[in-house]
Amino acid sequence: MNIFGIKIGGKKEAAACSPSEAVQKLREVENILEKKQEYLERKIVEEISIAKQQGTKNKRAAIQALKRKKKYEMELRSIDGKLINLESQREALESVGANSTIVESMKLAADALKLAQKKMSIDTVNDIMDEVAEQHELSREISDAISSSFGMNSDVDMDELEKELDDLQQELLDEELLETNLPVVPHESPEKVPSRDDKEMNELLSWAS
């Protein structure tokens, strides 16, 4: 007998198959047993039908049909148990295969990371970062140069500008002081001082009266 590539009953055993091959063989056996299940279920239905038909006509034939039904049911239960065991074993193998694939993938990733790190040292990283910083500084200087106006500060005398600013501030301060110290202008007109002619006229008017 040869099951899953393993020879049973002989002196030598075949080499063990891989988990994926074992899973495939288990699925094939499960398919065969499931087809046998369908066959037994049909036979049980048939024997029940025969027993019903022969129950009143031929009791012996009806009893025989029920006996065959019992045999099919026992065989069906046996297949159910085998399928449960096969399914459990297949699921375990699938889990092992999945775990193996995960471990292999992690090993490949670790090897790739190790290879990448061999080509990279801390000195190399520092050099790269310094170069990046230098390029950023150069880019900023270029941007500042482009954004500045042409000839804006070339002919400007800073001393002259500061003197002009001082003059403006002094002018503003003088205006504020002038507004603060102005005398109050009276609203009523001052009394008129009588002149010499007015005195003489007044005297004449007094004598005439």
C-alpha positions in Angstrom: 0.0 0.0 0.0 1.3 3.5 -0.9 -0.3 6.4 1.0 0.9 10.0 0.5 4.1 8.8 -1.2 5.0 6.6 1.8 5.2 2.9 1.1 3.6 0.9 3.9 4.3 -2.8 4.4 7.7 -2.8 2.6 11.2 -2.7 3.9 12.0 0.7 2.5 10.1 3.9 2.8 9.9 6.6 0.1 11.3 10.0 0.8 8.9 12.2 2.7 7.1 14.7 0.6 7.0 18.5 1.2 4.1 20.0 3.2 2.5 21.4 0.1 2.6 18.0 -1.6 1.2 16.3 1.4 -1.7 18.9 1.6 -2.4 18.2 -2.1 -2.5 14.4 -1.5 -4.8 14.9 1.5 -7.2 17.0 -0.5 -7.3 14.3 -3.2 -8.2 11.6 -0.6 -10.8 13.9 0.9 -12.4 14.3 -2.5 -12.5 10.5 -2.9 -14.1 10.0 0.5 -16.6 12.8 -0.1 -17.7 11.1 -3.4 -18.1 7.8 -1.4 -20.2 9.7 1.1 -22.6 10.9 -1.7 -22.8 7.3 -3.0 -23.6 5.8 0.4 -26.2 8.5 1.1 -28.0 7.7 -2.2 -27.9 3.9 -1.3 -29.4 4.6 2.1 -32.3 6.5 0.4 -32.7 3.7 -2.0 -32.8 1.0 0.7 -35.4 3.0 2.7 -37.5 3.3 -0.4 -37.3 -0.5 -1.0 -38.2 -1.2 2.6 -41.3 1.0 2.3 -42.4 -0.7 -0.9 -41.8 -4.2 0.3 -43.1 -3.7 3.8 -46.6 -5.0 3.0 -45.7 -7.2 0.1 -42.4 -9.0 1.0 -41.4 -8.6 4.6 -38.1 -10.6 4.0 -37.0 -8.2 1.2 -37.9 -5.2 3.4 -35.8 -6.6 6.3 -32.8 -7.2 3.9 -33.1 -3.6 2.6 -33.0 -2.3 6.2 -29.9 -4.4 7.0 -28.1 -3.0 3.9 -29.2 0.5 5.0 -27.6 -0.1 8.5 -24.4 -1.3 6.8 -24.2 1.8 4.6 -24.9 4.0 7.6 -22.0 2.4 9.6 -19.7 2.8 6.6 -20.9 6.5 6.3 -20.1 7.2 9.9 -16.6 5.6 9.4 -16.0 7.9 6.5 -17.2 10.9 8.5 -14.5 10.2 11.1 -11.8 9.7 8.5 -12.7 13.0 6.9 -12.5 14.8 10.2 -9.0 13.3 10.8 -7.8 14.1 7.3 -9.1 17.7 7.6 -7.3 18.2 10.9 -4.1 16.9 9.5 -4.4 19.0 6.3 -5.1 22.2 8.4 -2.0 21.5 10.5 0.1 21.0 7.4 -1.3 24.2 5.9 -0.4 26.0 9.1 3.1 24.6 9.0 3.5 25.6 5.4 2.3 29.1 6.1 4.6 29.5 9.0 7.5 28.1 6.9 6.7 30.7 4.2 6.6 33.5 6.8 9.9 32.4 8.3 11.6 32.2 4.9 10.3 35.6 3.9 11.6 37.1 7.2 15.0 35.4 6.6 15.1 36.9 3.1 14.2 40.3 4.5 16.9 40.0 7.1 19.5 39.0 4.6 18.5 41.9 2.3 18.8 44.3 5.2 22.1 43.0 6.2 23.4 43.3 2.6 22.1 46.9 2.4 23.7 47.9 5.7 27.1 46.5 4.5 27.1 49.1 1.8 26.3 51.9 4.3 28.4 53.1 7.3 27.8 55.8 9.9 30.6 57.9 8.2 28.8 57.6 4.9 25.5 58.7 6.4 27.2 61.7 8.1 28.8 62.7 4.8 25.5 62.5 3.0 23.7 64.5 5.7 26.5 67.2 5.5 26.1 67.3 1.8 22.4 67.7 2.1 22.7 70.5 4.6 25.3 72.2 2.3 22.9 72.0 -0.7 20.1 73.4 1.4 22.2 76.4 2.4 23.3 76.9 -1.2 19.7 76.8 -2.3 18.7 79.4 0.3 21.5 81.7 -0.7 20.4 81.4 -4.4 16.8 82.1 -3.4 17.8 85.2 -1.5 19.9 86.4 -4.4 17.1 86.0 -6.8 14.5 87.7 -4.6 16.6 90.8 -3.9 16.1 93.9 -6.0 18.9 95.0 -8.3 20.9 98.1 -7.2 18.7 98.6 -4.2 21.6 99.2 -1.7 24.5 100.0 -4.0 24.3 103.8 -3.9 22.8 104.4 -0.5 24.7 106.4 2.1 23.6 105.0 5.5 25.0 108.0 7.4 22.9 110.4 5.3 19.8 108.3 5.8 20.4 108.3 9.6 20.9 112.1 9.6 17.7 112.6 7.6 15.8 110.4 10.1 17.1 112.4 13.0 16.0 115.6 11.4 12.5 114.2 10.8 12.3 113.1 14.4 13.5 116.5 15.7 10.9 118.3 13.4 8.2 116.1 14.9 9.3 116.9 18.4 9.4 120.7 17.7 5.8 120.5 16.4 4.7 118.8 19.5 6.4 121.3 21.8 4.9 124.2 19.8 1.4 122.9 20.1 1.9 122.4 23.9 3.3 126.0 24.7 1.1 128.2 22.5 -0.6 131.1 24.5 -4.3 131.2 24.9 -5.9 133.7 22.5 -8.8 135.7 24.1 -12.1 135.5 22.3 -13.1 139.2 23.1 -11.5 142.2 21.5 -9.2 144.3 23.8 -10.3 147.7 25.1 -9.4 150.5 22.8 -7.0 153.1 24.4 -8.2 156.7 23.9 -6.0 158.8 21.7 -5.1 162.6 22.3 -7.6 163.8 19.7 -10.3 161.9 21.5 -9.5 163.6 24.8 -9.7 167.1 23.3 -13.0 166.3 21.6 -14.4 165.1 24.9 -13.3 168.2 26.7 -15.0 170.4 24.0 -18.1 168.5 24.3 -18.1 168.9 28.1 -17.6 172.7 27.8 -20.3 173.1 25.2 -22.7 171.4 27.4 
